[in-house]
Amino acid sequence: MQIVLNEVNKQLAESVDEARRIFHGRGHCFEGFEHLVIDWYPPYAVARLYSDVEPSWVEQLSGALKTVPDIKGLVVQQRGRGKEANQDAVWGDVPDLMETQELGLAYQVKPKRNQNSGLFLDMREGRRWVKEHANEKRVLNLFSYTCAFSVAAIAGGADHVVNVDMSKGAINTGRDNHRLNGIKGDRVTFLAYDLFRSWKRVRQLGPYDLIVIDPPSFQPGSFVAEKDYRKVIRRLNELTAAGGQVLACHNDPKNGTEFLKQLMLEECPDFTFVERLENPDDFPEAELEKGLKVLLYVRDK
């Protein structure tokens, strides 16, 4: 477990009491630990296991992390595509609901939740970019989840943000996230809609200067990238004007940068690729194309 401890201590030193990934085995940079990630919501750690391990292995991990003074509690979750997640608070008084910080902004998270805790830590640099570039813009946040992009956009001076997500629970948490940061409701719209049935309403609230597309990589019944991403991209022309920007995000290791580039080329030839944003340094990847992809486009005409 020394490899884990070394990386955990390194990342904790960089966290400055903000949420962060403190071990990213899924990036295949730590041999033998490809099945393990550990997220940090100060002062608690959440370890996620993506393959089955023996109870004794979990005990070793728990014991090693207990030696780190900053960590006051540990949750262990069993994850994996297509399987039900199981979780257990191994030690420490980990709350069901807590507030955490990122880039100086506050968010609600549920560290003991079976699936997603409420804030996708790998998207930190995307939120940083939005915060730095949203000034005086009208922003559309698609698949908004708990609306973290919206909080960042308003903090960066956006005129208005429209958040769209089919989960009413996620949208309600998004409202809470805005209240946590003192954001008034007249600058934000929340739509708990099935996007594929609600394009008219979304279009009526436009046009938009910046659109963020951050769908789940694989969620049968609501979004499967190979089938549904194209349906979103082909709507961009009617949602933006000349100069409009798009952040297209995708986090499935099966699909590299070319997956999004080809869709944009086929459906939106008036949009020009600008750059791929760098991923956070706490998400090291042996193969960059298998990690998070965040591509910036701008509409030429």
Kinemage of the C-alpha trace (Angstrom):
@kinemage 1
@onewidth
@group {chain A} dominant
@subgroup {mainchain}
@vectorlist {calphas} color= white
{ca met a 1} P 0.000 0.000 0.000
{ca gln a 2} L 3.007 2.306 0.067
{ca ile a 3} L 2.367 3.359 -3.534
{ca val a 4} L -1.122 4.449 -2.528
{ca leu a 5} L 0.077 6.290 0.548
{ca asn a 6} L 2.777 8.141 -1.377
{ca glu a 7} L 0.295 9.456 -3.925
{ca val a 8} L -2.356 10.220 -1.303
{ca asn a 9} L 0.066 12.334 0.714
{ca lys a 10} L 1.286 14.095 -2.428
{ca gln a 11} L -2.243 15.031 -3.497
{ca leu a 12} L -3.333 16.047 -0.008
{ca ala a 13} L -0.468 18.522 0.048
{ca glu a 14} L -1.920 20.070 -3.137
{ca ser a 15} L -5.556 20.111 -2.021
{ca val a 16} L -5.544 23.319 0.083
{ca asp a 17} L -8.610 21.944 1.894
{ca glu a 18} L -10.563 21.617 -1.352
{ca ala a 19} L -12.156 18.559 -2.958
{ca arg a 20} L -9.701 16.561 -5.053
{ca arg a 21} L -8.895 13.081 -6.301
{ca ile a 22} L -6.062 11.803 -4.139
{ca phe a 23} L -5.510 8.495 -5.929
{ca his a 24} L -6.364 7.740 -9.564
{ca gly a 25} L -5.539 4.144 -10.295
{ca arg a 26} L -7.978 4.078 -13.226
{ca gly a 27} L -5.460 6.055 -15.247
{ca his a 28} L -3.117 3.016 -15.280
{ca cys a 29} L -0.183 4.972 -13.858
{ca phe a 30} L 0.035 2.852 -10.684
{ca glu a 31} L 0.630 -0.800 -11.519
{ca gly a 32} L -1.506 -3.183 -9.520
{ca phe a 33} L -3.981 -0.493 -8.437
{ca glu a 34} L -5.912 0.062 -11.669
{ca his a 35} L -9.147 -0.809 -9.878
{ca leu a 36} L -8.832 1.879 -7.173
{ca val a 37} L -9.654 5.574 -6.962
{ca ile a 38} L -9.863 7.701 -3.829
{ca asp a 39} L -11.686 11.020 -3.686
{ca trp a 40} L -11.168 13.659 -1.031
{ca tyr a 41} L -13.930 15.726 0.500
{ca pro a 42} L -12.069 17.257 3.439
{ca pro a 43} L -11.723 15.728 5.958
{ca tyr a 44} L -13.143 12.470 4.508
{ca ala a 45} L -11.912 10.021 1.867
{ca val a 46} L -14.102 7.930 -0.448
{ca ala a 47} L -12.405 4.879 -1.982
{ca arg a 48} L -14.068 3.309 -5.025
{ca leu a 49} L -13.223 -0.206 -6.157
{ca tyr a 50} L -13.896 -1.167 -9.786
{ca ser a 51} L -13.184 -4.877 -9.398
{ca asp a 52} L -13.803 -7.424 -6.689
{ca val a 53} L -11.148 -7.710 -3.973
{ca glu a 54} L -10.747 -9.831 -0.873
{ca pro a 55} L -11.944 -8.383 2.450
{ca ser a 56} L -8.358 -8.567 3.684
{ca trp a 57} L -7.285 -6.193 0.870
{ca val a 58} L -9.892 -3.647 1.957
{ca glu a 59} L -8.643 -4.000 5.541
{ca gln a 60} L -5.091 -3.276 4.396
{ca leu a 61} L -6.251 -0.202 2.467
{ca ser a 62} L -8.305 0.999 5.420
{ca gly a 63} L -5.429 0.530 7.823
{ca ala a 64} L -3.005 2.369 5.564
{ca leu a 65} L -5.308 5.369 5.109
{ca lys a 66} L -5.976 5.490 8.842
{ca thr a 67} L -2.316 6.405 9.337
{ca val a 68} L -2.824 9.651 7.366
{ca pro a 69} L -3.583 12.360 9.951
{ca asp a 70} L -5.688 14.535 7.630
{ca ile a 71} L -8.200 11.744 6.894
{ca lys a 72} L -10.890 11.625 9.598
{ca gly a 73} L -13.180 9.053 7.978
{ca leu a 74} L -13.284 6.521 5.129
{ca val a 75} L -16.062 5.261 2.872
{ca val a 76} L -15.445 2.264 0.577
{ca gln a 77} L -17.667 1.742 -2.465
{ca gln a 78} L -17.805 -1.193 -4.864
{ca arg a 79} L -18.410 0.130 -8.391
{ca gly a 80} L -18.557 -1.150 -11.929
{ca arg a 81} L -20.576 -0.689 -15.098
{ca gly a 82} L -23.746 -2.723 -15.096
{ca lys a 83} L -23.551 -3.740 -11.442
{ca glu a 84} L -25.221 -2.402 -8.352
{ca ala a 85} L -22.935 -0.257 -6.222
{ca asn a 86} L -22.344 -1.157 -2.582
{ca gln a 87} L -20.822 1.167 -0.028
{ca asp a 88} L -19.761 1.110 3.581
{ca ala a 89} L -18.454 3.723 6.009
{ca val a 90} L -15.432 1.801 7.266
{ca trp a 91} L -14.396 4.215 10.007
{ca gly a 92} L -14.966 7.770 11.139
{ca asp a 93} L -18.187 9.747 11.529
{ca val a 94} L -18.764 10.433 7.822
{ca pro a 95} L -21.959 12.491 7.293
{ca asp a 96} L -24.641 11.685 4.741
{ca leu a 97} L -24.597 15.285 3.482
{ca met a 98} L -21.827 17.848 3.699
{ca glu a 99} L -20.429 20.977 2.073
{ca thr a 100} L -17.156 20.922 0.174
{ca gln a 101} L -15.098 23.532 -1.654
{ca glu a 102} L -13.650 23.751 -5.160
{ca leu a 103} L -12.006 26.816 -6.721
{ca gly a 104} L -13.320 28.862 -3.817
{ca leu a 105} L -16.941 27.821 -4.442
{ca ala a 106} L -19.183 25.655 -2.258
{ca tyr a 107} L -21.029 22.477 -3.255
{ca gln a 108} L -23.197 19.920 -1.513
{ca val a 109} L -21.912 16.351 -1.672
{ca lys a 110} L -23.099 13.024 -0.315
{ca pro a 111} L -19.929 11.019 0.404
{ca lys a 112} L -21.890 7.923 1.426
{ca arg a 113} L -24.118 7.899 -1.640
{ca asn a 114} L -23.995 4.624 -3.583
{ca gln a 115} L -23.269 6.213 -6.929
{ca asn a 116} L -22.127 9.758 -7.689
{ca ser a 117} L -21.472 11.971 -4.686
{ca gly a 118} L -22.653 15.211 -6.299
{ca leu a 119} L -19.486 16.697 -7.815
{ca phe a 120} L -17.415 15.169 -10.622
{ca leu a 121} L -13.876 16.057 -9.593
{ca asp a 122} L -12.306 15.359 -12.993
{ca met a 123} L -14.188 18.334 -14.460
{ca arg a 124} L -12.443 20.907 -12.259
{ca glu a 125} L -10.411 22.437 -15.109
{ca gly a 126} L -13.541 22.645 -17.243
{ca arg a 127} L -15.290 24.571 -14.478
{ca arg a 128} L -12.209 26.745 -14.064
{ca trp a 129} L -12.300 27.570 -17.808
{ca val a 130} L -16.003 28.424 -17.639
{ca lys a 131} L -15.473 30.623 -14.593
{ca glu a 132} L -12.729 32.500 -16.447
{ca his a 133} L -14.626 32.895 -19.741
{ca ala a 134} L -18.322 33.267 -18.881
{ca asn a 135} L -18.372 37.003 -18.191
{ca glu a 136} L -21.479 38.692 -19.678
{ca lys a 137} L -22.453 35.504 -21.516
{ca arg a 138} L -25.701 33.618 -21.700
{ca val a 139} L -24.855 29.994 -20.872
{ca leu a 140} L -26.674 26.711 -21.548
{ca asn a 141} L -25.644 23.866 -19.258
{ca leu a 142} L -26.846 20.556 -20.732
{ca phe a 143} L -26.944 17.413 -18.585
{ca ser a 144} L -26.320 19.816 -15.741
{ca tyr a 145} L -26.485 17.215 -12.920
{ca thr a 146} L -26.072 19.320 -9.728
{ca cys a 147} L -25.311 22.474 -11.743
{ca ala a 148} L -21.651 22.932 -10.782
{ca phe a 149} L -20.859 24.450 -14.190
{ca ser a 150} L -23.650 26.956 -13.568
{ca val a 151} L -22.233 27.985 -10.192
{ca ala a 152} L -18.826 28.499 -11.830
{ca ala a 153} L -20.338 30.484 -14.714
{ca ile a 154} L -22.273 32.854 -12.447
{ca ala a 155} L -19.174 33.305 -10.271
{ca gly a 156} L -17.381 34.275 -13.480
{ca gly a 157} L -19.915 36.975 -14.333
{ca ala a 158} L -22.354 35.174 -16.653
{ca asp a 159} L -25.529 37.142 -17.386
{ca his a 160} L -27.740 34.063 -17.169
{ca val a 161} L -27.430 30.263 -17.064
{ca val a 162} L -30.045 27.718 -18.163
{ca asn a 163} L -29.558 24.291 -16.534
{ca val a 164} L -31.198 21.217 -18.046
{ca asp a 165} L -31.250 17.756 -16.474
{ca met a 166} L -33.911 15.043 -16.385
{ca ser a 167} L -33.278 14.345 -12.682
{ca lys a 168} L -35.433 16.535 -10.423
{ca gly a 169} L -33.286 15.497 -7.460
{ca ala a 170} L -30.091 16.667 -9.182
{ca ile a 171} L -31.746 19.958 -10.194
{ca asn a 172} L -32.899 20.531 -6.602
{ca thr a 173} L -29.342 19.979 -5.387
{ca gly a 174} L -28.280 22.463 -8.052
{ca arg a 175} L -30.606 25.041 -6.532
{ca asp a 176} L -29.014 24.365 -3.140
{ca asn a 177} L -25.533 24.800 -4.632
{ca his a 178} L -26.500 28.229 -5.937
{ca arg a 179} L -27.940 29.241 -2.570
{ca leu a 180} L -24.753 28.079 -0.850
{ca asn a 181} L -22.853 30.595 -2.973
{ca gly a 182} L -25.316 33.455 -2.499
{ca ile a 183} L -26.494 33.338 -6.117
{ca lys a 184} L -29.914 34.890 -6.734
{ca gly a 185} L -32.456 32.948 -8.742
{ca asp a 186} L -33.152 35.648 -11.339
{ca arg a 187} L -29.824 34.864 -13.047
{ca val a 188} L -30.435 31.127 -13.268
{ca thr a 189} L -33.107 28.904 -14.838
{ca phe a 190} L -33.556 25.281 -13.764
{ca leu a 191} L -35.319 22.857 -16.119
{ca ala a 192} L -35.954 19.333 -14.846
{ca tyr a 193} L -36.660 18.127 -18.381
{ca asp a 194} L -35.916 15.151 -20.561
{ca leu a 195} L -33.771 17.096 -23.009
{ca phe a 196} L -34.727 15.005 -26.027
{ca arg a 197} L -38.380 15.952 -25.492
{ca ser a 198} L -37.815 19.596 -24.575
{ca trp a 199} L -35.777 21.249 -27.312
{ca lys a 200} L -38.454 23.883 -27.990
{ca arg a 201} L -38.279 25.290 -24.450
{ca val a 202} L -34.480 25.251 -24.469
{ca arg a 203} L -34.405 27.025 -27.822
{ca gln a 204} L -36.881 29.693 -26.673
{ca leu a 205} L -34.530 30.728 -23.860
{ca gly a 206} L -31.618 31.220 -26.279
{ca pro a 207} L -29.623 32.008 -28.235
{ca tyr a 208} L -26.601 31.142 -26.105
{ca asp a 209} L -23.052 32.455 -26.121
{ca leu a 210} L -21.655 29.344 -24.428
{ca ile a 211} L -23.018 25.794 -24.314
{ca val a 212} L -21.636 23.078 -22.044
{ca ile a 213} L -22.433 19.488 -23.041
{ca asp a 214} L -21.438 17.092 -20.261
{ca pro a 215} L -23.558 13.933 -20.560
{ca pro a 216} L -23.080 10.666 -18.682
{ca ser a 217} L -20.739 8.402 -20.622
{ca phe a 218} L -23.080 5.425 -20.350
{ca gln a 219} L -26.533 5.462 -18.802
{ca pro a 220} L -28.992 3.088 -20.489
{ca gly a 221} L -32.458 4.576 -20.652
{ca ser a 222} L -31.269 8.181 -20.689
{ca phe a 223} L -28.006 8.536 -22.660
{ca val a 224} L -25.785 6.231 -24.691
{ca ala a 225} L -23.042 8.257 -26.364
{ca glu a 226} L -22.806 6.336 -29.635
{ca lys a 227} L -26.518 6.895 -30.242
{ca asp a 228} L -27.442 10.102 -28.443
{ca tyr a 229} L -24.490 12.509 -28.620
{ca arg a 230} L -25.200 13.197 -32.296
{ca lys a 231} L -28.778 14.200 -31.418
{ca val a 232} L -27.407 16.928 -29.164
{ca ile a 233} L -24.710 18.214 -31.492
{ca arg a 234} L -27.028 18.603 -34.467
{ca arg a 235} L -29.033 21.143 -32.426
{ca leu a 236} L -26.121 23.521 -31.859
{ca asn a 237} L -26.772 25.619 -34.963
{ca glu a 238} L -30.238 26.578 -33.760
{ca leu a 239} L -29.043 27.325 -30.217
{ca thr a 240} L -26.081 29.607 -30.951
{ca ala a 241} L -25.161 32.604 -33.080
{ca ala a 242} L -21.855 33.493 -34.744
{ca gly a 243} L -19.077 33.491 -32.164
{ca gly a 244} L -20.915 31.073 -29.886
{ca gln a 245} L -18.704 28.646 -27.976
{ca val a 246} L -19.260 24.987 -27.124
{ca leu a 247} L -17.525 22.808 -24.553
{ca ala a 248} L -18.155 19.219 -25.650
{ca cys a 249} L -17.236 16.725 -22.918
{ca his a 250} L -16.963 12.944 -22.946
{ca asn a 251} L -15.546 10.523 -20.399
{ca asp a 252} L -15.830 7.057 -21.918
{ca pro a 253} L -12.414 5.385 -22.405
{ca lys a 254} L -13.781 3.562 -25.468
{ca asn a 255} L -14.173 6.815 -27.408
{ca gly a 256} L -11.223 9.110 -27.988
{ca thr a 257} L -11.041 12.704 -29.172
{ca glu a 258} L -11.856 11.721 -32.744
{ca phe a 259} L -15.296 10.489 -31.664
{ca leu a 260} L -16.387 14.035 -30.815
{ca lys a 261} L -14.417 15.685 -33.607
{ca gln a 262} L -16.070 13.513 -36.233
{ca leu a 263} L -19.553 14.215 -34.887
{ca met a 264} L -18.888 17.958 -34.894
{ca leu a 265} L -17.477 17.810 -38.423
{ca glu a 266} L -20.496 15.936 -39.743
{ca glu a 267} L -23.238 17.821 -37.902
{ca cys a 268} L -21.774 21.314 -37.311
{ca pro a 269} L -19.277 22.233 -40.049
{ca asp a 270} L -19.662 25.921 -39.113
{ca phe a 271} L -17.936 25.225 -35.795
{ca thr a 272} L -14.125 25.276 -35.576
{ca phe a 273} L -12.130 23.218 -33.092
{ca val a 274} L -10.039 25.475 -30.837
{ca glu a 275} L -8.383 23.272 -28.215
{ca arg a 276} L -8.690 20.337 -25.869
{ca leu a 277} L -8.607 21.487 -22.257
{ca glu a 278} L -6.009 19.888 -20.027
{ca asn a 279} L -7.278 17.448 -17.425
{ca pro a 280} L -6.554 18.065 -13.722
{ca asp a 281} L -3.128 16.932 -12.557
{ca asp a 282} L -4.750 14.679 -9.938
{ca phe a 283} L -6.117 12.530 -12.803
{ca pro a 284} L -2.920 11.167 -14.408
{ca glu a 285} L -3.498 9.010 -17.513
{ca ala a 286} L -1.058 6.599 -19.120
{ca glu a 287} L -3.101 6.932 -22.327
{ca leu a 288} L -4.539 10.419 -22.699
{ca glu a 289} L -7.255 9.326 -25.128
{ca lys a 290} L -8.799 7.064 -22.490
{ca gly a 291} L -9.266 9.917 -20.048
{ca leu a 292} L -11.734 12.787 -19.957
{ca lys a 293} L -12.125 14.715 -23.193
{ca val a 294} L -13.175 18.387 -23.037
{ca leu a 295} L -13.112 20.030 -26.475
{ca leu a 296} L -13.666 23.732 -27.133
{ca tyr a 297} L -15.369 24.837 -30.376
{ca val a 298} L -16.417 28.242 -31.689
{ca arg a 299} L -19.036 29.000 -34.308
{ca asp a 300} L -17.632 30.859 -37.300
{ca lys a 301} L -20.859 32.040 -38.952
